[in-house]
Amino acid sequence: GNSVTQMEGPVTLSEEAFLTINCTYTATGYPSLFWYVQYPGEGLQLLLKATKADDKGSNKGFEATYRKETTSFHLEKGSVQVSDSAVYFCALSDPAMGSGGSNYKLTFGKGTLLTVNP
Amino acid sequence: NAGVTQTPKFQVLKTGQSMTLQCAQDMNHEYMSWYRQDPGMGLRLIHYSVGAGITDQGEVPNGYNVSRSTTEDFPLRLLSAAPSQTSVYFCATKDRLSGNTIYFGEGSWLTVV
């Protein structure tokens, strides 16, 4: 079945440091890939996504590139801020199943807690 | 999280009690689902629905029931709560026609004592 493996945390950085959170996946088809962020006490918010190989998703200074050859979707940010402290989840959606080509179920990694200190 | 409303946000139950977590969406999305989030486990799919009248099991369906009588609502029922069901529950929705983005509610924190 599908699976997502992401870098275990916690990760602690100083403000303005470079961030990388590794994510690799296993899937039988051609999944879409996502990074979600969860701030303390809140739900999950979509941070960025990529739907096909070599696509780069980007948002709020974060970016990730869909690498089919290495089955990876690593999250990067050049200069983190205290406000980036959160849990980050890598996820993939099941390849199209059934009628209508509708991808729906998400498979999540276990999450990586990021703490950024001033 | 706009458009996906979960209630209650916090709940404490005694073992053996039943309750329903409510999820409502106003985006006319066909797909709705329930996940639970546990430390070190990420999010795991409990049940999902691809449209009114259609439901199916996810990874961890035992102890939970769902129904989808309308497009807007997708309640999750705990039939006889157990301490192992202490978790944070998230409802999620998706529109088949607007890509693969899944939208999450703000979560329901459930403690079973």
Interface residues (C-beta under 8 A of the other chain):
Chain A: V4 S32 F34 Y36 E42 G43 L44 Q45 L46 K49 T51 F89 A91 S93 G98 G100 S102 N103 Y104 K105 L106 F108 G109 K110 G111
Chain B: N1 E30 Y31 S33 Y35 G40 M41 G42 L43 R44 L45 Y48 V50 G58 F90 A92 K94 R96 G99 N100 T101 I102 Y103 F104 G105 E106 G107
